[in-house]
Amino acid sequence: MSEVTVAIPDEVDGWIERRLDESDPAAPDSRAEAVRRSLDRARRLGDVDASPEELVGVYRVFEDLDAGIETVVDTYRRVEQADGDVDDVLEAPEKLEQVRAERDRRIDRLETERERLKREKRQVLEERDEKRELATFAETQQSVLERREERERRKERAGILTRAKWALVGMDDEGA
């Protein structure tokens, strides 16, 4: 194979340099490889006999295409992100419904607990009232018993005439 020397315009040389700097694994490894690929690309487009100026135009078209592809890729990424956002928005009513259902369950549990506590409070208050009534009744009964015992003691200490008088007219509570 014979070696051919080609003069490349500065614009083309800059384009080749940018291709070499890319981190793409498919990017050419050397300047010669980049030139070879560029010429192959130009031949495929039918620019076999093209002048350097025409090749620069072709390279510019390729560069514009590359920029366009990058724009498309960026747009695609934005669309994917927007799809994710749309999915989030579409899932929001379901999540909201789950939150509402959990809230309703919690409200039901709290209302049930409140009713139970009300019943317990009512029961405690009723028991307290019963205990007060029993205490009052017990005090009254004790007082009645104490008076009876006092009457019985008075009757035992009283003489026969006092007892007869009390049998006729009743016993007074003055002596108690």
CNS distance restraints for C-alpha pairs under 8 A (distance, minus, plus):
assign (resid   8 and name CA) (resid  12 and name CA) 6.23 0.50 0.50
assign (resid   8 and name CA) (resid  13 and name CA) 6.25 0.50 0.50
assign (resid   8 and name CA) (resid  52 and name CA) 7.04 0.50 0.50
assign (resid   9 and name CA) (resid  13 and name CA) 6.20 0.50 0.50
assign (resid   9 and name CA) (resid  52 and name CA) 6.91 0.50 0.50
assign (resid   9 and name CA) (resid  53 and name CA) 7.93 0.50 0.50
assign (resid   9 and name CA) (resid  56 and name CA) 7.52 0.50 0.50
assign (resid  10 and name CA) (resid  14 and name CA) 6.07 0.50 0.50
assign (resid  11 and name CA) (resid  15 and name CA) 6.27 0.50 0.50
assign (resid  11 and name CA) (resid  56 and name CA) 6.93 0.50 0.50
assign (resid  12 and name CA) (resid  16 and name CA) 6.19 0.50 0.50
assign (resid  12 and name CA) (resid  56 and name CA) 5.91 0.50 0.50
assign (resid  12 and name CA) (resid  59 and name CA) 6.86 0.50 0.50
assign (resid  13 and name CA) (resid  17 and name CA) 6.21 0.50 0.50
assign (resid  14 and name CA) (resid  18 and name CA) 6.28 0.50 0.50
assign (resid  15 and name CA) (resid  19 and name CA) 6.43 0.50 0.50
assign (resid  15 and name CA) (resid  59 and name CA) 7.56 0.50 0.50
assign (resid  15 and name CA) (resid  63 and name CA) 7.77 0.50 0.50
assign (resid  16 and name CA) (resid  20 and name CA) 6.34 0.50 0.50
assign (resid  16 and name CA) (resid  31 and name CA) 7.11 0.50 0.50
assign (resid  16 and name CA) (resid  34 and name CA) 6.19 0.50 0.50
assign (resid  16 and name CA) (resid  35 and name CA) 7.09 0.50 0.50
assign (resid  17 and name CA) (resid  21 and name CA) 6.36 0.50 0.50
assign (resid  17 and name CA) (resid  31 and name CA) 7.67 0.50 0.50
assign (resid  18 and name CA) (resid  22 and name CA) 6.58 0.50 0.50
assign (resid  19 and name CA) (resid  27 and name CA) 6.52 0.50 0.50
assign (resid  19 and name CA) (resid  28 and name CA) 7.31 0.50 0.50
assign (resid  19 and name CA) (resid  34 and name CA) 7.40 0.50 0.50
assign (resid  20 and name CA) (resid  27 and name CA) 6.46 0.50 0.50
assign (resid  20 and name CA) (resid  28 and name CA) 6.15 0.50 0.50
assign (resid  20 and name CA) (resid  29 and name CA) 6.86 0.50 0.50
assign (resid  20 and name CA) (resid  30 and name CA) 7.02 0.50 0.50
assign (resid  20 and name CA) (resid  31 and name CA) 7.20 0.50 0.50
assign (resid  20 and name CA) (resid  34 and name CA) 7.31 0.50 0.50
assign (resid  22 and name CA) (resid  27 and name CA) 6.62 0.50 0.50
assign (resid  23 and name CA) (resid  27 and name CA) 7.30 0.50 0.50
assign (resid  28 and name CA) (resid  33 and name CA) 5.59 0.50 0.50
assign (resid  28 and name CA) (resid  34 and name CA) 5.30 0.50 0.50
assign (resid  29 and name CA) (resid  33 and name CA) 6.50 0.50 0.50
assign (resid  29 and name CA) (resid  34 and name CA) 7.54 0.50 0.50
assign (resid  30 and name CA) (resid  34 and name CA) 6.28 0.50 0.50
assign (resid  31 and name CA) (resid  35 and name CA) 6.19 0.50 0.50
assign (resid  32 and name CA) (resid  36 and name CA) 6.05 0.50 0.50
assign (resid  33 and name CA) (resid  37 and name CA) 6.08 0.50 0.50
assign (resid  34 and name CA) (resid  38 and name CA) 6.05 0.50 0.50
assign (resid  35 and name CA) (resid  39 and name CA) 6.10 0.50 0.50
assign (resid  36 and name CA) (resid  40 and name CA) 6.11 0.50 0.50
assign (resid  37 and name CA) (resid  41 and name CA) 6.07 0.50 0.50
assign (resid  38 and name CA) (resid  42 and name CA) 6.18 0.50 0.50
assign (resid  38 and name CA) (resid  59 and name CA) 7.90 0.50 0.50
assign (resid  39 and name CA) (resid  43 and name CA) 6.08 0.50 0.50
assign (resid  40 and name CA) (resid  44 and name CA) 6.18 0.50 0.50
assign (resid  41 and name CA) (resid  45 and name CA) 6.45 0.50 0.50
assign (resid  42 and name CA) (resid  46 and name CA) 6.55 0.50 0.50
assign (resid  42 and name CA) (resid  47 and name CA) 5.35 0.50 0.50
assign (resid  42 and name CA) (resid  48 and name CA) 6.87 0.50 0.50
assign (resid  42 and name CA) (resid  55 and name CA) 7.16 0.50 0.50
assign (resid  42 and name CA) (resid  58 and name CA) 6.95 0.50 0.50
assign (resid  43 and name CA) (resid  47 and name CA) 5.13 0.50 0.50
assign (resid  43 and name CA) (resid  48 and name CA) 4.91 0.50 0.50
assign (resid  47 and name CA) (resid  55 and name CA) 7.52 0.50 0.50
assign (resid  50 and name CA) (resid  54 and name CA) 5.65 0.50 0.50
assign (resid  50 and name CA) (resid  55 and name CA) 6.20 0.50 0.50
assign (resid  51 and name CA) (resid  55 and name CA) 6.22 0.50 0.50
assign (resid  52 and name CA) (resid  56 and name CA) 6.09 0.50 0.50
assign (resid  53 and name CA) (resid  57 and name CA) 6.42 0.50 0.50
assign (resid  54 and name CA) (resid  58 and name CA) 6.31 0.50 0.50
assign (resid  55 and name CA) (resid  59 and name CA) 6.06 0.50 0.50
assign (resid  56 and name CA) (resid  60 and name CA) 6.08 0.50 0.50
assign (resid  57 and name CA) (resid  61 and name CA) 6.26 0.50 0.50
assign (resid  58 and name CA) (resid  62 and name CA) 6.28 0.50 0.50
assign (resid  59 and name CA) (resid  63 and name CA) 6.01 0.50 0.50
assign (resid  60 and name CA) (resid  64 and name CA) 6.01 0.50 0.50
assign (resid  61 and name CA) (resid  65 and name CA) 6.04 0.50 0.50
assign (resid  62 and name CA) (resid  66 and name CA) 6.06 0.50 0.50
assign (resid  63 and name CA) (resid  67 and name CA) 6.17 0.50 0.50
assign (resid  64 and name CA) (resid  68 and name CA) 5.96 0.50 0.50
assign (resid  65 and name CA) (resid  69 and name CA) 6.03 0.50 0.50
assign (resid  66 and name CA) (resid  70 and name CA) 6.19 0.50 0.50
assign (resid  67 and name CA) (resid  71 and name CA) 6.16 0.50 0.50
assign (resid  68 and name CA) (resid  72 and name CA) 6.14 0.50 0.50
assign (resid  69 and name CA) (resid  73 and name CA) 6.10 0.50 0.50
assign (resid  70 and name CA) (resid  74 and name CA) 6.08 0.50 0.50
assign (resid  71 and name CA) (resid  75 and name CA) 6.02 0.50 0.50
assign (resid  72 and name CA) (resid  76 and name CA) 5.98 0.50 0.50
assign (resid  73 and name CA) (resid  77 and name CA) 6.19 0.50 0.50
assign (resid  74 and name CA) (resid  78 and name CA) 6.23 0.50 0.50
assign (resid  75 and name CA) (resid  79 and name CA) 6.08 0.50 0.50
assign (resid  76 and name CA) (resid  80 and name CA) 6.14 0.50 0.50
assign (resid  77 and name CA) (resid  81 and name CA) 6.20 0.50 0.50
assign (resid  78 and name CA) (resid  82 and name CA) 6.05 0.50 0.50
assign (resid  79 and name CA) (resid  83 and name CA) 6.01 0.50 0.50
assign (resid  80 and name CA) (resid  84 and name CA) 6.29 0.50 0.50
assign (resid  81 and name CA) (resid  85 and name CA) 6.25 0.50 0.50
assign (resid  82 and name CA) (resid  86 and name CA) 6.00 0.50 0.50
assign (resid  83 and name CA) (resid  87 and name CA) 6.04 0.50 0.50
assign (resid  84 and name CA) (resid  88 and name CA) 6.20 0.50 0.50
assign (resid  85 and name CA) (resid  89 and name CA) 6.21 0.50 0.50
assign (resid  86 and name CA) (resid  90 and name CA) 6.00 0.50 0.50
assign (resid  87 and name CA) (resid  91 and name CA) 6.00 0.50 0.50
assign (resid  88 and name CA) (resid  92 and name CA) 6.02 0.50 0.50
assign (resid  89 and name CA) (resid  93 and name CA) 7.66 0.50 0.50
assign (resid  90 and name CA) (resid  94 and name CA) 7.90 0.50 0.50
assign (resid  91 and name CA) (resid  95 and name CA) 6.26 0.50 0.50
assign (resid  92 and name CA) (resid  96 and name CA) 5.90 0.50 0.50
assign (resid  93 and name CA) (resid  97 and name CA) 5.98 0.50 0.50
assign (resid  94 and name CA) (resid  98 and name CA) 6.21 0.50 0.50
assign (resid  95 and name CA) (resid  99 and name CA) 6.20 0.50 0.50
assign (resid  96 and name CA) (resid 100 and name CA) 6.10 0.50 0.50
assign (resid  97 and name CA) (resid 101 and name CA) 6.01 0.50 0.50
assign (resid  98 and name CA) (resid 102 and name CA) 6.14 0.50 0.50
assign (resid  99 and name CA) (resid 103 and name CA) 6.07 0.50 0.50
assign (resid 100 and name CA) (resid 104 and name CA) 6.07 0.50 0.50
assign (resid 101 and name CA) (resid 105 and name CA) 6.19 0.50 0.50
assign (resid 102 and name CA) (resid 106 and name CA) 6.15 0.50 0.50
assign (resid 103 and name CA) (resid 107 and name CA) 6.11 0.50 0.50
assign (resid 104 and name CA) (resid 108 and name CA) 6.12 0.50 0.50
assign (resid 105 and name CA) (resid 109 and name CA) 6.20 0.50 0.50
assign (resid 106 and name CA) (resid 110 and name CA) 6.11 0.50 0.50
assign (resid 107 and name CA) (resid 111 and name CA) 6.02 0.50 0.50
assign (resid 108 and name CA) (resid 112 and name CA) 6.10 0.50 0.50
assign (resid 109 and name CA) (resid 113 and name CA) 6.13 0.50 0.50
assign (resid 110 and name CA) (resid 114 and name CA) 6.01 0.50 0.50
assign (resid 111 and name CA) (resid 115 and name CA) 6.16 0.50 0.50
assign (resid 112 and name CA) (resid 116 and name CA) 6.22 0.50 0.50
assign (resid 113 and name CA) (resid 117 and name CA) 6.15 0.50 0.50
assign (resid 114 and name CA) (resid 118 and name CA) 6.11 0.50 0.50
assign (resid 115 and name CA) (resid 119 and name CA) 6.24 0.50 0.50
assign (resid 116 and name CA) (resid 120 and name CA) 6.23 0.50 0.50
assign (resid 117 and name CA) (resid 121 and name CA) 6.00 0.50 0.50
assign (resid 118 and name CA) (resid 122 and name CA) 6.07 0.50 0.50
assign (resid 119 and name CA) (resid 123 and name CA) 6.09 0.50 0.50
assign (resid 120 and name CA) (resid 124 and name CA) 6.10 0.50 0.50
assign (resid 121 and name CA) (resid 125 and name CA) 6.11 0.50 0.50
assign (resid 122 and name CA) (resid 126 and name CA) 6.12 0.50 0.50
assign (resid 123 and name CA) (resid 127 and name CA) 6.11 0.50 0.50
assign (resid 124 and name CA) (resid 128 and name CA) 6.11 0.50 0.50
assign (resid 125 and name CA) (resid 129 and name CA) 6.20 0.50 0.50
assign (resid 126 and name CA) (resid 130 and name CA) 6.13 0.50 0.50
assign (resid 127 and name CA) (resid 131 and name CA) 6.12 0.50 0.50
assign (resid 128 and name CA) (resid 132 and name CA) 6.22 0.50 0.50
assign (resid 129 and name CA) (resid 133 and name CA) 6.17 0.50 0.50
assign (resid 130 and name CA) (resid 134 and name CA) 6.04 0.50 0.50
assign (resid 131 and name CA) (resid 135 and name CA) 5.96 0.50 0.50
assign (resid 132 and name CA) (resid 136 and name CA) 6.06 0.50 0.50
assign (resid 133 and name CA) (resid 137 and name CA) 5.97 0.50 0.50
assign (resid 134 and name CA) (resid 138 and name CA) 5.90 0.50 0.50
assign (resid 135 and name CA) (resid 139 and name CA) 6.10 0.50 0.50
assign (resid 136 and name CA) (resid 140 and name CA) 6.13 0.50 0.50
assign (resid 137 and name CA) (resid 141 and name CA) 6.04 0.50 0.50
assign (resid 138 and name CA) (resid 142 and name CA) 6.00 0.50 0.50
assign (resid 139 and name CA) (resid 143 and name CA) 6.10 0.50 0.50
assign (resid 140 and name CA) (resid 144 and name CA) 6.13 0.50 0.50
assign (resid 141 and name CA) (resid 145 and name CA) 6.01 0.50 0.50
assign (resid 142 and name CA) (resid 146 and name CA) 5.98 0.50 0.50
assign (resid 143 and name CA) (resid 147 and name CA) 6.22 0.50 0.50
assign (resid 144 and name CA) (resid 148 and name CA) 6.20 0.50 0.50
assign (resid 145 and name CA) (resid 149 and name CA) 6.05 0.50 0.50
assign (resid 146 and name CA) (resid 150 and name CA) 6.08 0.50 0.50
assign (resid 147 and name CA) (resid 151 and name CA) 6.10 0.50 0.50
assign (resid 147 and name CA) (resid 176 and name CA) 7.61 0.50 0.50
assign (resid 148 and name CA) (resid 152 and name CA) 6.06 0.50 0.50
assign (resid 149 and name CA) (resid 153 and name CA) 6.16 0.50 0.50
assign (resid 150 and name CA) (resid 154 and name CA) 6.10 0.50 0.50
assign (resid 150 and name CA) (resid 176 and name CA) 6.69 0.50 0.50
assign (resid 151 and name CA) (resid 155 and name CA) 6.02 0.50 0.50
assign (resid 151 and name CA) (resid 176 and name CA) 7.42 0.50 0.50
assign (resid 152 and name CA) (resid 156 and name CA) 6.17 0.50 0.50
assign (resid 153 and name CA) (resid 157 and name CA) 6.19 0.50 0.50
assign (resid 154 and name CA) (resid 158 and name CA) 5.83 0.50 0.50
assign (resid 155 and name CA) (resid 159 and name CA) 7.91 0.50 0.50
assign (resid 155 and name CA) (resid 163 and name CA) 6.60 0.50 0.50
assign (resid 158 and name CA) (resid 162 and name CA) 6.02 0.50 0.50
assign (resid 158 and name CA) (resid 163 and name CA) 6.45 0.50 0.50
assign (resid 159 and name CA) (resid 163 and name CA) 6.32 0.50 0.50
assign (resid 160 and name CA) (resid 164 and name CA) 6.27 0.50 0.50
assign (resid 161 and name CA) (resid 165 and name CA) 6.22 0.50 0.50
assign (resid 162 and name CA) (resid 166 and name CA) 6.14 0.50 0.50
assign (resid 163 and name CA) (resid 167 and name CA) 6.13 0.50 0.50
assign (resid 164 and name CA) (resid 168 and name CA) 6.41 0.50 0.50
assign (resid 165 and name CA) (resid 169 and name CA) 6.10 0.50 0.50
assign (resid 165 and name CA) (resid 170 and name CA) 7.36 0.50 0.50
assign (resid 166 and name CA) (resid 170 and name CA) 4.44 0.50 0.50
assign (resid 166 and name CA) (resid 171 and name CA) 4.73 0.50 0.50
assign (resid 166 and name CA) (resid 172 and name CA) 7.89 0.50 0.50
assign (resid 167 and name CA) (resid 171 and name CA) 7.41 0.50 0.50
